[in-house]
Amino acid sequence: MNRYPLWKYLLLVVVLVVGVLYALPNLFGEQPAVQISRANGDAATAQLEDRVKTILSNADIPAQTVTLNDGRLLARYGGTDEQLKAADALKRKLGDNYTVALNLAPSTPGWLRAISAQPMSLGLDLRGGVHFLLQVDMDTVFKDTYERYARDVPHYLRDQSIRYQRAYRDGDSIKLIFPNAAAMNKAQDALPSQFSNLQFKAAPNAENTLVATLTPSRKHDIRNFALEQNLTTLRNRVNELGVAEPLVQRQGQDRIVVELPGVQDTAQAKRLLGKTATLQYRLVAQGHDPEQAEKTGNIPEGTQLYHMKNGQPILLKDDVIASGDQLVDASAGFDQKTNQPAVFVTLDGQAASKMFNVTSSHIGDPMAVLYTETRFETHYKNGKKVTTQHKEQKVISVATIQSAFGKRFQTTGLQRGEAHDLALLLRAGALAAPVNIVSERTIGPSLGADNIAEGERAVVVGFLVVVAFMAIYYGMFGIIADLALFMNLVLVVAALSIIQATLTLPGIAGIVLTIGMAVDANVLIFERIREELDAGNTPQSAIKTGYDKAFTSIFDANITTLIAALMLFGFGTGPVKGFAVTLSLGIVTSMFTAIIGTRAVVNLIYGRRKRLKKLSI
C-alpha cells in the first residue's frame, strides 16, 4: 500500500492554489497609461486629480480611469494613440512643475491586487523601452575638487601664519607661490599633515613654488565616489518615470548603463537622466538687506544673492564651508533633546576640520544649505518641442549654529517628510558629476510584442512535444508527469511574479530548458519502477522502491545544475542573470512537482488497490 499522510496532500493543494493565484495576473495583460507626478517629488493630491480630469475632458480624450496611488496619478487608456494625445495635452497644460510619463499599467483585477498579486516584470527585449549609455564627466569632478583645495589650502596657510603670494588651480594641480624659500619650506613641512590627500612637490621650472596634486589613491576614491553617487542619483530619478525593474549599473571606470523597460517617451527619460546636482554649506551674510539687494541689483562684496524655497531672497557668503562631494553619509532621524525631525550629516576629515573652525567662530549665526540643479526642460514653441538647459539654485535649509561641530552634525527645523527628503538629497544628489548620453537605443513595443509571441510559441511547442512524448511512452504515468509539468510551469511563473524578477528572452530560454529538465526526474523514477517490475516485484513495491531509490540520482543531478545556475547568477550580468534565475526556480519547482506532486497523484490512483497486478507504464 502506498499512501500519503493528509498534511502532504494539504501542502500540495496550498502550494498549487497559491501558485495559480499569483500566476493569474499574467493572463490579464497591460494597458497604455499616462503617469503624472510632481517634479519636486511631492505627492500628488486630490486637487491635481480633479485638474487632470478636467484637462483630459476639455481635450476630448477622457481616460477610462484616473487613480491616485503612492503619490502618483495614473490615467488608463484603451490604446496608444489616445495615450500619446493625453500625454501631450497634459504636458502643455501642467508645465515643467509636473512629470508626465508614458507607461504600461497592469490590468490586474482588484481582488488580485488586494493580495499583492502582480504580473511578471518584463525586460527591455520583451516590453520595449530605452537603453542609455552614460559617461560621467570626471574632468568636472576633479576640477571642482582642485578648486575646493585651492580655497582651503590658502585658508590653512593664513591660520598658520605662513606667508604666500598666490594660490590658484592650474589644470589638474594647485600652484602655491611663496615670497622666499624659507616660507616655502615651512609650508612644505606643515601642509602634508593637514592635507594628506595631496602630494606637494617643488615646481621644477619656478622658484619658491609648490605644486600640489591628488594622490593616486585619492583619485581612485574620488572616481569611485562620483560613480556611486551618480548611480544612486540616477536610480532615484528613474523612479519618477514609474519604471518597473529599471537597470542602472556601472560599466567600466566612468560609464553607467541605464535600461528603462516600458518607457516610450525617450525625451522625458533623457531630461531626467541629464539632471546634475551639487550641494554647498555656506554662512548667511548678515548686516545686509537681501530684499534691497534684489531690488537695486547692488550685491554686497563677498556675498551672492539666492532664494529660499518659498521665493524669499537671501544673501550668502562666497566662501564654501563644505560641499556635497565631501559628504560621507546622511540620514534622517529625531533630535534626542526635542524629539523633532533632524538630518544627521557626516563629513570627511578635511571638511570636518574646516566646518569645526568656522562653526567655532560663528556660534549663533545662521548657516544655509545651497542646492544647485542643472536640468533639461522641454518647452513648446510654435507647436514644436524645444529643449533648453536650465540651472536652478535655491536654499533648501537654514539653521542657526548652536555650538561648534565638525565631522557629524544635525540640521533641525524641518518637518518629518522634509527631513527624509533632505537626507535623500544629501546622499544621492549632492555630487556635481555631470553625465553625458553617449549611446542611445530604443526598442519599440511592437518588437517587444514579437519577442513575447515567439517566446510563448517556443514554450507552448516545447510543452506540447514533451507532453505528447510522455503520454505515449509512459501511458497513465506519463499523463501524471504531464500534470506535474503543467503545475511546474505555473509555479515558475508564480515565483517570477512574486519576487518580481525581470523576465527576458534568455529567461524564456531558461523556462523552455526547465520544461525538458522537469520530466527528467519522472523519467528516472518511471524507469526505476519498470526495472523493479521486470525483476518480479509487485506493482505496489515497485512504486515505493522506484520513488525511494531514484531520489538520490535526482537530487545529485539537480544540485549540480543548480550550482552552475547560481554561478551564472553570481558572475553573470543582464540577460545571463535572467537565464540563471528562471533556471534556478525551474530546478527547485521541478524537484517539488516530480518527487512530491507525481507521487501524490500516483498514490491517489494506485495506492489503495490491494490486488493491483499491472501498471500503465
N, C-alpha and C positions, 0 to 999 in steps of 0.2 A: 504493500500500500504506500502510495506517495501522496502525502497531504502537507499542506502549508498551514501554519498557525494563522489565526484570524488577523493578528497585527500586521503580518506581511501583506495580506490582501488589502487591508486598510491603508497601509503605507503606499502600496501601488496605486490605489484609487486616488488618494490625496495628491500624489505626485502628478498623476495623469490629469486630474481636474485643474490643478494649478498651472500645469504646462499649457493646457488648452486655453485657459482664461488669459494668460499672458502672451500667448501666441496670436490670439484673435485680433488684436489691433492692427496686425499687418494685413488683414483682409480688407480693411476699410479705406486704405489709401490716404492721399493727401489732397488738399485743395489750395489754389492760389490765395494768398492773403497779403495784406499790407500792414506792416507793424509800425506803430507811432510811439515814440518815447521822447522825453525831454533831453536836449543835447547836453545839459549840465548834469545829467544823472538823476535829477529829482524824479519822484514817482508821478505818473500821470494821475489826473484827478477826474472826478465825475463831470466837472465843468468842461474839461478837454474832450471827454467822450461826447457830450452834447454838441460841442463845437464841430467835432469831426463829422458827426451825423448830419449836421446842418450843411457843412461844406459839400459832402457827398450827395446830399439830396438836391442842393441847388445846382450841382453839376450834372444832375440826372444820371448818376451812377451809384445808387444806394447799395450798400453792402447787404449780403444775406444776414450776417450777424456782426455786431460790434461788441467785443467783450473786453473788460478790463481785468488784467491778471498780472500780478507781480510788478505793478507799476508801469505796465506797458499795455497799449491798446492794440487789439488785433481785429482788423476788418476782413472778413472772409468773402471770397467771390467764387463764382462758378467757372470762370475762365480767365486765361492770362490777359486777354485783350482788356476786359473790364479792370483787371488788377493794375495794368500799366496806366490806364487812364486815371484811375483813382489815385495812384501814387503821384502822378504828375500834378493833379489838381490840389492834392494836399501839400505838396512841396511849394507850390506857388502861393497858397494862402497862409500856410503856417510859418514859412520863412526859415531862417537858419537857426532859430531857437529850438527847433524840433528835429529829430532824426526820423525820417520816413524811409523805411526799408522794405524791399520786396522779400517775401518769404513763402514757404510752403508749410501750411498748418495741418497737422493730423486731423482726420475726420473721425477720430475715435469717439464712440458714444459716451455719454456722461457717466453711465453706470460702470464702464470700464475705467474711465479716468478717475473715478472715486476710489478705486483700489490701486491707483498709480500705475495702471497698465498702459503702455505706450508702444508704438511700433519701433522696429529696429532703426538705428541711426545709419543712414546710407552714406557711403564715402563719395568723394568727388567724382569718381568714374561712373557711379550709378545715378547720382542725384543731379549731377551738373553743378557748376559753380565756378569759382575763380581760384587761380593759383598765382601767388606772387612770390618773387624772389627779391628780398630787400637787402640793401647794403647799408650798414651803419657807417656814418661819416666819422671815422676815427680821427681824422685831421682836426675836426672841430672840437672833439673831446680833448685831445692833447693841447690844442690851442687855448681852450678855456682853463685847463689845468695850469699851464705855464703862466697865463695872465694872472691867475689867482696867486701863484707863488711870487710873481713879480710885484704884487701888492704886499704879501705877507713878509717877505724877506726884508725889505726896507724898514717896515714897522719894527721888526726884531732888532735890526741894527741900531735904530734910534733908541730903542729901550736899553740897549747895551752900551750906549754912548760911543758907538763905533762910527767914525766919520766916513761918508761915501759921497761921491759926486753925482752918480747917476745909476739908476737900476731900471732895466727895461727888458721886455721879451724880444728875443732875436730869433725868429723861426722856432725851432724845437730846442730852445735853450733860453737861459736868462743871463744877461750880461750885467756885471756889477763893476763899476769904475770907481776907484779909490784915489784920494789925493796923493798918497805915498805908499811905499812898500810896507811900512810899519802897520798902517791901518788895514792893508790887505792881508797881511799875515795874521793880525788879530782876528779879522773876520773869518779867515780860513780855519782858525782854531775853534772859533765859537759856533759857527753855522752847522757843521755836521751833527753835533749833539742835538740840536733843535730840529733840524730838517734832515732826518735820517733817510727820507725817500729821495733825496737829491745827492748827487755827487759833484763836488766842487774841484775845479782844476784851473790853474793859471792859463790865461789865454796865450797861445804861442806867439802871436804877432802883435800884441799890445801890452804896454807896460801897465802895471798896477790894475790889472783887470782879471776878474774871476768869471769863469763860465760854469753855470750850474745846469745840469741835465738830470733827467729822471733815471733812477737805477733800473736795470733790466727787469728786476722782479716787480718793481712798482709799475712799470709799463705793462707788464703782463697782467697785474691785478686790475689796473685801470681798464684795460681792454676787456677782461672778463666781466668786470663790474658793469661796464657800459652795455655789453651784450645781455647780461642777465636782467638789468633794469629795463632794457628795451623789450625783452621777452615778456616780462611782467606787464609792462605798459600796454603792449600790443594785445596780450590776452584779455586784459580788462576792456580794451576799446572794441575788440571784435564782439564782445558781449552785447554792445549796443545794437548790433545787427541781428541779434537773436539767433545766431547760428548754432545748430546742434553739432557738437563734436568738432569744433574748429581745430585745425592743426597749426600750431605755432611752435616751431622748433629751430634750434641753432644749426647752422651749416657752415663749417669751417671757422676761420678766425674772425670774420667780420660780416657774416651774412645770416639772414633769418628767412626761413621758408614759412609762408602763411597760406593755408588752404582753407577756403570757406565754402563748404558744400551747401548747395541750395541757394546761394546768393546770386541774383541775376543782375543787380544794379552795381556794375563794376565801378562806376564813378563814385557812388556813395562809399564803397569799400575803400577806394583809393583816398578819398577825403579823410576818412577816419584813420587809416594807416599812416598817412603823411603828417599827422599832427605831431609836433615835438613840444616838450615842456621843460622848463627849468624853474628852480626854486631858490630863493635867497632870503637870508635873515639880515635885516638892516635896522638901525636905530631910527626912530621917528625924530625928525628935525623940529625942535621946539623953539618957541620965541618968534615964529613966523606965522602969518595968516595964509593957510593954503587956498582959501576961497578968493582972497585978494590976489594971490599969485596967479590963480587960474583966470581971473577976470582981466588982469593987466598984462599977463604973459611975462611978467618980471619974476623969474625964478631965482631965489637967493643962491649965491655962490656956494658950491659944495653940497647942494641938495638937488633932488629931482621930484617932479610932480607926478603922482599916481592917483588912482581912485580906489575906494573901497568897493565891496560887493554891492552896496546899496547906492553907489554912484557918488558918494561924498568924497571930495578931494582930500589928499593927504600928502605931506612933504616928507620924504625920506632922505637920509644922508647918503652920499655917494659910496661911502666905504661899506663893503660887503663883509659881514662878520663870518658867515658860513653859507655854503651853497649846497644844493642837493646832492652833488657828486661826493660830498664829504659825509653823507649820511650812512650810518651802519644799519640802523633799524628804527622803526616807528610803529607804535601800537596804541590802540585806543583802550582806555580804562577809566578809573574813577579816582579822584583825589582822596587820599586817606583822611584828611582833616575835614573837608567839606562834603565829601561824597558826591562832588559834582563831576560831570564828564570831563575827561582830560586826555591829552595826547602825549605819550611818553616818547621822547626822541633820543637817540644815541648817535653821537658824532665820532669820527675817527680822532686819533690823538692830536693831529695838527690843528684841526678845527676846534677841538675841545679846549686846547690851550688858549687860543685866541678868544673863544667865547668866554672863558673864565676871566681873562684880563679885561675884556670890555664890560662884562656884567659887574665885575668888582667895582669899577669906577662909575657905573651908571645905575646904581640901585635907586628905584623909584621912577626911572624913566621908561617910557613905552618902547617896545621892540615889535617890529612888524615882520610878517611873512609875505614876501612878494612872489606871486606866481605869474610866470610868463608862458604863454602858449602860442605856438605858431601852427596854424591850420589852413587848409584849403577850403574855401567857401564857394558854393555854386550859386550864381545869380542868373536871372533871365533878362536878356537884353535883346529887344526886337524879336522876341519869340525864340531866341537861341540861348543855349546854356553857355555861360561864361564862368570859368573857374579862376578865382583870384586867391593869392596868398594873403592871409590876414594875421597880424600879430596882436595879441590881446594881453595886456598886463593889468593885474589887479591885486590889491592887498587882501588876502583871504583871512588874515588873523592879526590882531593887535593885542598884545598883553603887556602888563606892567611888570618890570623886573623887580621881584620881591627880595631876592638875595642872589649872591654870586653863585653861578653854576657853570659847569664845563661840559663833561662828556655826556651826561644824561640829565635831561631836564623835562619839564612838562609845560604844556600850554593849556590854560583853562579859559573859562568864559564862553564855552561852546555848548550847544545842545548835543544830546547824545548822538543823533544822526550826523551832525556836523563833525563831531569828534571822530566818528568812524570814517567819514569821507576824507577828513584831513589826514588821518593816519594812512589811508589807502593812497592818497595823493602823494604824501611824503615818500612812501615806499616805492610806488610804481610810476609816478610822473615827475620825479624830481630831476633826473639827469638830462642835460641838454645833449642828446646824441641823435642828430637828425638821421633819418632813414630815406634812402632813395630807392625807388622801384626800378630795378634793372631788368626785370623779366616779368612778363605777364602772360598768362594763358587762361583762356575761358573755355569751359566745356559746357555746351548748351544742354538744356533739359531734354531735348529730343535725342541727343546722343546717349545721355544717361538712361533714357527710357529704352532705347535699343539694347543697351548693355544689360538692363534688367530683364528684358524679354528673352535675350539669348541665354542669360544665366538661368532663368526659370526653365527654359526649354531643356537646357543641359541637365538640370536637377530632375525634371519630370521624366525625360527619356532614360536617364540612368536609373531612376527609381523603378520605372516600369519594366525595364530589362531585367533588373535584379529580382523583382517580384515574380516575373514570369519564370525565370530560371529556377528559383527556389520552389515555386509551386509545382512545377513539372518534375523536378528531380527528387524532391523530398516529400511530395504528397501533402497530407494533412500537417505534418511537422513543418513543411515549407511554408504553408499558409500561416501557421503560427509565427514563424520567423518574419513573414511579411508584415503581420500586425505589429510585431516588435519594432520592425524597421520604420513603419509609419509613426509609431509612438516616439521613436528616437528622433525622427525629423522634427516632430512637434516640440520635443524637449530642447533641441538645439536652437530652434527659432525662439522659443520662450526664454531660454537662457541669454541669448544675444539681446533680446528685448529688455530683460530685467537689468542686466549690467550695462546696457546702452553702449556695447562695443560697436565700433563703426564697421559696417559690412562693405567690403569692396569686391571687385572682380576676383582677386586671389582668394578672398574669403568664400566666395561661392564655389571656387575650385576645391577649397577645403571641405565644404559641405558635400560635394559630389564624391570626393575621396572617402568621406565618412560613410556615405551610403554603402560603398563597396566594402569598407572595413567593418561596418556594423554587422554584416552577416558572417564575417569570418569566425566569430565566436560560436555562432549557431552551427556553422559547418563543422567545426571541431567537435562540438557536443554531439551532433547527429551522427557523424562518422564513428564516434566512440560508442554510441548506442548500437549502431549497426554491427560493430565488432563484437560487442557483448552478446547480441542476438546470434551472430554466427558461431560464437563459442558455446551456444546452447543454454545461455541464461534465460530466465523468464523475462517477459516484457517489463514487468514492474522493477525487477532487479536491474535490467539493462538501463532503464530510465535513470534510476538512482545512481548507478555506477557511472553512467555516461556523464551526468552533470558534475558529480563529485571529482572524477579523475581528470576531466577536461579543464577544470578551473585553473590549475597550476599553469598549464600551457597558455590559456587565455590571458591570465594575469601577467605572465612574463612577456608575452608578445606586445600587449598594450602598454605596459610600463616602459618598455624600451622606446616605443613610438612616442609616448608622452614625454619622455626625457628629451628626445630630439625636437619635439614641438616647443618645449619650454626653452631650449637653447635658441631656436629660431626667434622666439618672442624676446628673449633677453638680449640677443646680439643683433637682431634684425631691425629694420626701420620701415615705417609706412606700410606698403602692401604686404611685406613679408610678415609683419606683426599680425595683420588681418588674417592671413592664411593660418598662422600659428594659433590664433585664438579659436577659430572655428574648428580646427583640427583637434585641439586640446579638449574643447567642450564635447565634440563628437565622440572622442575616445571614452570620456567619462560616462556620457549618457548611453553609449552603445554597450558598455560593460553592464550597466544597470539593467537595460532592457533585455539584453541577451541572457544574462545569468538569472536575474530575478523575474523579469517580465515573462519570458517564454516558459520558464518552469512553472510559474503560477497558472498559466493557461493550460499547459500540459497536465498539471495536477488536477485541474478542474475537469478536463475531458477524460483522462485515463486513470487518475489517481484512485478513484473509488471502485474501480472494476476489479473484483476479486478473481474472476475467471478470465482475465484478459489473455488471449492467446496470440494476437497479431497486432502489430503496429503499422500505421500507414506512414512508413518512412523509406 
